Amino acid sequence: MQRLIREFGEPLNPSTLAALMLQWETKKRKLDAIEDQIVGAVIAIGQSKTVGNVVASYSKGRREYDYETPAKAVASDDQVALFARVTTDWKGLCELLAVNPDIVKQSPPSVTVKIKEAK
């Protein structure tokens, strides 16, 4: 507590603290609404944007692949044997055969909005 008082000055009286907390809530809700608009616009564009010191970083989301099913559909037993270990390297076999894996799970795209530190 002493460290906080040294860094921020004297503690606020309860009514001033309450007023600041309500002011923070109002501004936070407005800023969250603006951020939601930025996120929606950047997702629609599909790429990161930087304006001034504000960076909206776009991520298309993580994908989980099924390499086994498409590789098995076109691979011969001899080709499967080349990649067989304790487990079969289905990803390697798909790459060898130039076969696209099936996407079995896709997380939604996301955007992170941050302010860059000024240099």
C-alpha positions, 0 to 999 in steps of 0.5 A: 500500500505504501508503494501505491501511495508513493506512485500515485499520491494520496489515496482518493476519498471514496466519492472521488474514487466512485466518480472515477470508476463510473467515468472509467466504465462509461469511457470503457464501454464507448472504447469497446464499441469503437474497438468492435467496429475496428475488429469487424472492419479488419476482419472484413478486409482480411489483413492487418492495418496500422494507422498512426500508433494503432495496430489492428493485427489480423489472424485468420484463425488456427486450422487443424488438418486431417492428413490421413484421410486424403492421403489414404484415398490416393496412396498405394500400400508401398507409398504408405510403407515409405512413411510408416514409422511407429505412426504414419507420417500422413502430412509427409505423405500428403506433401509427397502426393501433392494432396490437400489435407482436409480441414477438420477444425477452424477457429474464427478469425480474430483481430487484436487492437493495440497502441504501439509505443512511440519511439 
